[in-house]
Amino acid sequence: MASTASKQEPDAISLAAFNQAVSEHSDGLKAFASRLLNDRIGGEDVAQDALLALYRHLHQVPPAAYRPWLYRVARNLCLDILRRRRFKLRLFRDVQRDDDSRPLAMVDRGTGTPLEMAESEEARSAIETAVQALPEKFREAFVLCELEGMSYEDAAVVLQCPVKTVSTRLFRARQRFRSLVSQQVDF
């Protein structure tokens, strides 16, 4: 009886590894999910759900695989939400999307002149708009590799596709990204 209870409840080592995973990956998960959904609050919910799923599966996921596992779960949750959104939009074509979801701004707390800060904000806005304009499959690869710093191999695990596919999607995403940003801002 005691052995069954110990299998279901995390031990101290598992809890320590989980706590470390939360501190290391929660911000990245939030940013990743927020960008995929174009919704900051929804991204926070997805990140929390992914971390909760990790807690429930602590004994099934080795600590070395936490990062790709978390991002794969977050991606799948985002895809489910996006599918539900598309379904609702098809059902209610006359209902328009809420305009309260604002583009995400990349965090830069540097100081400078008001002109420099305005130019920086304009550049951040152009970058975020370009990221959101990428097709979903390219945006996923771009966000994972370029913004979250994942290796192609880890991104392939998250996206459940071959490494070569990640490489191709990332190449195309970079091309489109450069084109989109250059159309909006003269650097």
C-alpha positions in Angstrom: 0.0 0.0 0.0 2.8 2.4 0.9 4.6 1.7 -2.4 1.5 2.6 -4.4 1.1 6.0 -2.6 4.8 6.8 -3.2 4.3 6.2 -7.0 1.4 8.6 -7.2 2.9 11.4 -5.0 6.1 13.1 -6.2 9.2 12.6 -4.1 11.5 15.4 -3.0 13.8 15.0 -6.0 10.9 15.1 -8.4 9.5 18.2 -6.7 12.8 19.9 -6.8 13.2 19.2 -10.5 9.6 20.3 -11.2 10.2 23.6 -9.3 13.3 24.2 -11.3 11.4 23.5 -14.5 8.7 26.0 -13.4 11.3 28.7 -12.7 13.3 28.1 -15.9 10.5 27.6 -18.4 7.3 29.4 -17.3 8.2 32.7 -18.9 9.2 31.1 -22.1 6.1 29.0 -22.2 3.9 32.1 -21.6 5.7 34.0 -24.4 5.5 31.0 -26.8 1.8 30.4 -26.2 0.9 34.1 -26.2 2.5 34.5 -29.6 0.8 31.5 -31.1 -2.6 32.6 -29.8 -2.0 36.3 -30.2 -3.5 36.5 -26.7 -1.4 37.2 -23.6 -4.0 36.0 -21.0 -4.7 32.8 -23.1 -0.9 32.2 -23.3 -0.6 32.4 -19.5 -3.5 29.9 -19.1 -1.8 27.5 -21.6 1.5 27.8 -19.8 -0.1 27.1 -16.5 -2.0 24.1 -18.0 1.3 22.7 -19.5 3.1 23.0 -16.1 0.1 21.3 -14.4 0.3 18.5 -17.0 4.0 18.1 -16.2 3.3 17.9 -12.5 0.7 15.1 -13.2 3.2 13.2 -15.3 6.4 13.8 -13.2 7.2 10.1 -13.0 6.7 9.6 -16.8 8.8 12.4 -18.1 12.6 12.4 -17.4 13.9 15.8 -16.1 16.2 16.1 -19.2 13.1 16.1 -21.4 11.0 18.7 -19.5 11.6 21.6 -21.9 10.6 19.9 -25.2 7.8 18.0 -23.4 6.4 21.3 -22.0 6.6 23.1 -25.3 4.9 20.2 -27.1 2.1 20.2 -24.6 1.7 24.0 -24.8 1.7 23.8 -28.6 -1.0 21.1 -28.6 -3.1 23.2 -26.2 -2.7 26.2 -28.4 -3.7 24.3 -31.5 -6.8 23.1 -29.7 -7.7 26.6 -28.8 -7.1 27.9 -32.3 -9.3 25.1 -33.7 -12.1 26.0 -31.4 -11.8 29.7 -32.4 -11.9 28.8 -36.1 -14.9 26.6 -35.5 -16.7 29.3 -33.6 -15.9 31.8 -36.4 -17.3 29.5 -39.0 -20.5 29.1 -36.9 -20.9 32.7 -36.3 -19.5 34.5 -39.3 -21.2 37.7 -38.4 -19.5 37.9 -35.0 -16.3 39.8 -35.2 -13.2 39.1 -33.1 -12.7 41.1 -29.9 -10.3 43.9 -30.5 -9.0 43.9 -26.9 -6.1 41.5 -27.8 -3.2 43.8 -28.3 0.1 42.9 -30.1 2.7 41.8 -27.7 5.7 44.0 -27.2 9.1 42.5 -26.6 10.3 43.6 -23.2 13.1 46.2 -23.3 13.3 48.3 -20.1 16.3 50.4 -21.3 16.3 54.1 -20.8 16.8 56.7 -23.5 15.5 59.8 -25.0 11.8 60.0 -25.8 12.7 59.8 -29.5 14.8 56.7 -29.0 12.0 55.1 -26.9 9.4 55.9 -29.6 11.6 54.4 -32.3 12.3 51.3 -30.2 8.5 50.9 -29.6 7.8 51.3 -33.3 10.4 48.6 -34.1 9.1 46.3 -31.5 5.5 46.8 -32.8 6.7 46.1 -36.4 8.5 42.9 -35.3 5.5 41.6 -33.3 3.2 42.4 -36.2 5.5 40.5 -38.6 5.6 37.5 -36.3 1.8 37.4 -36.1 1.6 37.7 -39.9 3.6 34.6 -40.4 1.6 31.4 -41.4 1.1 29.3 -38.3 3.5 26.5 -39.2 6.3 29.0 -39.9 5.4 31.1 -36.8 5.8 28.0 -34.6 9.2 27.2 -35.9 10.3 30.9 -35.8 9.1 31.5 -32.2 10.7 28.2 -30.9 14.1 28.7 -32.6 14.5 32.4 -32.9 12.7 33.8 -29.9 12.9 30.9 -27.4 16.4 29.8 -28.5 15.5 26.1 -29.0 17.7 23.9 -31.0 16.3 22.5 -34.3 16.2 19.0 -32.6 14.2 20.2 -29.6 11.8 22.2 -31.9 11.4 19.0 -34.0 10.3 17.2 -30.9 7.8 19.9 -30.0 6.4 20.2 -33.5 6.5 16.4 -34.0 8.2 16.7 -37.4 11.6 15.9 -38.8 14.5 18.3 -38.1 14.8 19.1 -41.8 11.2 20.3 -41.8 12.0 22.6 -38.9 15.0 23.9 -40.9 12.9 24.5 -44.0 10.1 26.2 -42.1 12.5 28.4 -40.2 14.3 29.4 -43.5 11.0 30.4 -45.0 9.8 32.1 -41.9 13.0 34.2 -41.8 12.5 35.2 -45.4 8.9 36.3 -44.8 9.8 37.9 -41.5 12.5 40.1 -43.1 10.2 41.1 -45.9 7.3 41.9 -43.5 9.5 44.0 -41.2 11.2 45.8 -44.0 7.8 46.8 -45.4 6.8 48.4 -42.0 10.0 50.0 -40.7 13.1 51.4 -42.5 16.1 50.1 -40.5 
